Amino acid sequence: MNYNGTWDLESIFKGGTQSEEVQTQLASVKEDIARYADQLKAWDSDSGTDASALQQLLKQQEVIGNSLGQVGTFINMWHDAFMNDEHASVVKGQVMELRSEIQQLSTIFTKKLVAISDNHWSNLLNDASLKEISFSLDEIREQGKRLLSEDEEKLIAKLNKDGIAAWSDLYNTVGSIMTVPFTDKDGKTTELSIGQAMNKMYADPDAAVRAELFEDWEKVWSKNGPVFADILNHLAGYRLTLQDAHGRKGHLEEPLEYNRMTEETLRAMWSAVDAQKQTFLDYLAQKATLLGMDKLGWQDVDAPVALGNTKPTRFTYDEACDFIIENFTSFGPKLTDFTKHALENRWVEAEDRANKRPGGYCTSLPEFKESRIFMTFTGSPSDTSTLAHELGHAFHSHVMNDLPELNQGYAMNVAETASTFAETIIADATVKNAATDEEKVSLLANKLEGATAMFLNIRARFLFEDSFYTERAKGIVSEKRLNELMVDAQKEAFGDTLSSYHPHFWAAKLHFFIDRVPFYNFPYTFGYLFSLGIYAEYLKHPEGFEEKYIALLRDTGSMKVEDLAKKHLDVDVTKEDFWAAGIELVGKDVEEFVELTTKLQN
């Protein structure tokens, strides 16, 4: 089947960033906010007995949030697809202004919840209309106990848009105008966007091309290093100041709270990874041998492996879509039907072209109760896995659409569970479909890219960020020191397996500059390993498993992860053995890779 690999943006708002429909909706949101503010002010929460009044306020919050979210998502989508549209920043500013107003009102709402006595609060949550969302309301109230005075929180909300959010936007703006020069074999030099350069640097089968691009890549990020060092320092400084003002005991407390998990769980996971990382270092060493290198360079870690005359497996976008649908069919009809609908209705922006931001993501159009996916598809099995990954995110949101709005707010770690589960289905399918041992080796290498990313690359990101925040609490961290911390983290994670490292990775990785979510790293590894536990259960009991899987996903917005794992998997994620079992499962892929390549080399 033929699939259009570009978004249908006109079906959301006509006219792009200059859309009159967008401006009309923003004006409507502003009016809704004013009405909500009046009703919030009039709400007498002292008695804590009026469930209907609280329900009405929650409904208004939902309408405002969905309406503004629709515009915000649309503008971000447009700007990511067309980075040279300068007017996008203007509309983003309008959205940010309204979000600041909402944040101020959210503070007032939360403080009113905190003011309700414990007895009245308990009675309120026992009301039939609120019982289903009691977990989320309790969470808001408990976190609200950290809030400062209403005036102080109002000032913070106003400053956010020109503070932490502005620094994050500045990073995106600078990155959007950066290019990396590339000279092809005919001597023609072109300027690649950051996204294009990154894709080619990691995926080109020619080691010389990868090395040349990596050298120029580092130069470009180094040239702008002082700017990015300033941005990162101010982002972190702003965040640390707020954490301290809100009585947080350390820089990990906020991300752990956001991900609804304990530090005990985090430490158990990383301990298991460290204990078994040698398996994956051995894999990288074997890969270096296959590529004719003593050691892999940083840019070679994800390089394609092709033995003999085997060429790297390639997909057209249409082939990738059909392949995903075919293999989702073996799992369950609901995932399959949803995927067909998303792909046939242009929910995916996949075209490989200049002027797009790098990376991939899944985002939500709350008024439509639909998702949209952004990526750049270049034809590799890795891109096919990425598409499956993002479709997994979209399916996760889809199966929760009929739940109360407050119960749909799942955190990043469990979000990565659904995406990785979908990705694993496709990665396994590509390996099983291999026509020869040589092709199987290539596809196993592609599958193991994910494992090395989760256990080594993301481990390095976490180690860096943990060290950086510790030092930033004492003062500004220089660009040179940031490079040192980054290389130290990479060496600890990768050992002495690599011949070169990426000092400016802290600058090149968007995740370090996201303002909304601190520590945008460990949740990936959590989700990856948690999904392996679910996948192992699926392989043992595939019949009817889709419904059990959906039941777990539907609970992700209303439970702490320790309780979620106990209820649906009957496991204790605070113990290292749960995580070790998942890592051992991936280790079997390494064993097969080494066995096959050794046989083929002899």
Stockholm file with secondary structure:
# STOCKHOLM 1.0

chainA/1-602         MNYNGTWDLESIFKGGTQSEEVQTQLASVKEDIARYADQLKAWDSDSGTDASALQQLLKQQEVIGNSLGQVGTFINMWHDAFMNDEHASVVKGQVMELRSEIQQLSTIFTKKLVAISDNHWSNLLNDASLKEISFSLDEIREQGKRLLSEDEEKLIAKLNKDGIAAWSDLYNTVGSIMTVPFTDKDGKTTELSIGQAMNKMYADPDAAVRAELFEDWEKVWSKNGPVFADILNHLAGYRLTLQDAHGRKGHLEEPLEYNRMTEETLRAMWSAVDAQKQTFLDYLAQKATLLGMDKLGWQDVDAPVALGNTKPTRFTYDEACDFIIENFTSFGPKLTDFTKHALENRWVEAEDRANKRPGGYCTSLPEFKESRIFMTFTGSPSDTSTLAHELGHAFHSHVMNDLPELNQGYAMNVAETASTFAETIIADATVKNAATDEEKVSLLANKLEGATAMFLNIRARFLFEDSFYTERAKGIVSEKRLNELMVDAQKEAFGDTLSSYHPHFWAAKLHFFIDRVPFYNFPYTFGYLFSLGIYAEYLKHPEGFEEKYIALLRDTGSMKVEDLAKKHLDVDVTKEDFWAAGIELVGKDVEEFVELTTKLQN
#=GR chainA/1-602 SS CCCCCSCCGGGTSTTGGGCHHHHHHHHHHHHHHHHHHHHHHHCCCSSCCCHHHHHHHHHHHHHHHHHHHHHHHHHHHHHHHCTTCTHHHHHHHHHHHHHHHHHHHHHHHHHHHHHSCHHHHHHHHTSTTTGGGHHHHHHHHHHHTTCCCHHHHHHHHHHHTTTHHHHHHHHHHHHHHCEEEEECTTSCEEEEEHHHHHHHHHHCSCHHHHHHHHHHHHHHHHHTHHHHHHHHHHHHHHHHHHHHHTTCSSTTHHHHHHTTCCHHHHHHHHHHHHHHTHHHHHHHHHHHHHTTCSSBCGGGTTCCCCCTTCCCCCCCHHHHHHHHHHHHHTTCHHHHHHHHHHHHTTCEECCCCTTCCSSCEEEEETTTTEEEEECCCCSCHHHHHHHHHHHHHHHHHHTTTTSCGGGGCCCHHHHHHHHHHHHHHHHHHHHHTCSSHHHHHHHHHHHHHHHHIIIIIHHHHHHHHHHHHHHHTTSCCCHHHHHHHHHHHHHHHHTTCBSCCCTTHHHHCGGGGCSSSSCCSHHHHHHHHHHHHHHHHHHHCCTTHHHHHHHHHHHTTSSCHHHHHHHHHCCCTTSHHHHHHHHHHHHHHHHHHHHHHHHHHC
#=GC SS_cons         CCCCCSCCGGGTSTTGGGCHHHHHHHHHHHHHHHHHHHHHHHCCCSSCCCHHHHHHHHHHHHHHHHHHHHHHHHHHHHHHHCTTCTHHHHHHHHHHHHHHHHHHHHHHHHHHHHHSCHHHHHHHHTSTTTGGGHHHHHHHHHHHTTCCCHHHHHHHHHHHTTTHHHHHHHHHHHHHHCEEEEECTTSCEEEEEHHHHHHHHHHCSCHHHHHHHHHHHHHHHHHTHHHHHHHHHHHHHHHHHHHHHTTCSSTTHHHHHHTTCCHHHHHHHHHHHHHHTHHHHHHHHHHHHHTTCSSBCGGGTTCCCCCTTCCCCCCCHHHHHHHHHHHHHTTCHHHHHHHHHHHHTTCEECCCCTTCCSSCEEEEETTTTEEEEECCCCSCHHHHHHHHHHHHHHHHHHTTTTSCGGGGCCCHHHHHHHHHHHHHHHHHHHHHTCSSHHHHHHHHHHHHHHHHIIIIIHHHHHHHHHHHHHHHTTSCCCHHHHHHHHHHHHHHHHTTCBSCCCTTHHHHCGGGGCSSSSCCSHHHHHHHHHHHHHHHHHHHCCTTHHHHHHHHHHHTTSSCHHHHHHHHHCCCTTSHHHHHHHHHHHHHHHHHHHHHHHHHHC
//
